Amino acid sequence: MIYELRIYHCVPGRLPDLLKRFETITLPIWERHGIRQAGFWTTLVGESNQDLTYMLAWESMAEREEKFGAFAKDPEWLEKRAGTEANGQIVASLSSQFLAPTAFSSVK
């Protein structure tokens, strides 16, 4: 199992819009594509309280390429994402890392 750690750095004031988009649009589309989330977090204390951090669980990089690639091209996703950005950009930048659990990790 590998985990993808993604951090979305929002345009100031747009974090609520991003959270709503994930809850009402993104997650149902992910479910259709078989994308498994391992958790979502907002920042209480840290560099910015305008960040959304989440992890995705993958069996392999090949699975990630197949499923996330299909999601990224999904016509419903493209249309609905564009609709959420009608009032302006939501995400200023994002970072992504792929993580492998250690032998002693509670998450495998």
Secondary structure by P-SEA (a helix, b strand, c coil): cbbbbbbbbccccaaaaaaaaaacccaaaaaaacccccbbbbbcccccccbbbbbbbbccaaaaaaaaaaaaacaaaaaaaaaaacccccccbbbbbbbbbccccccc
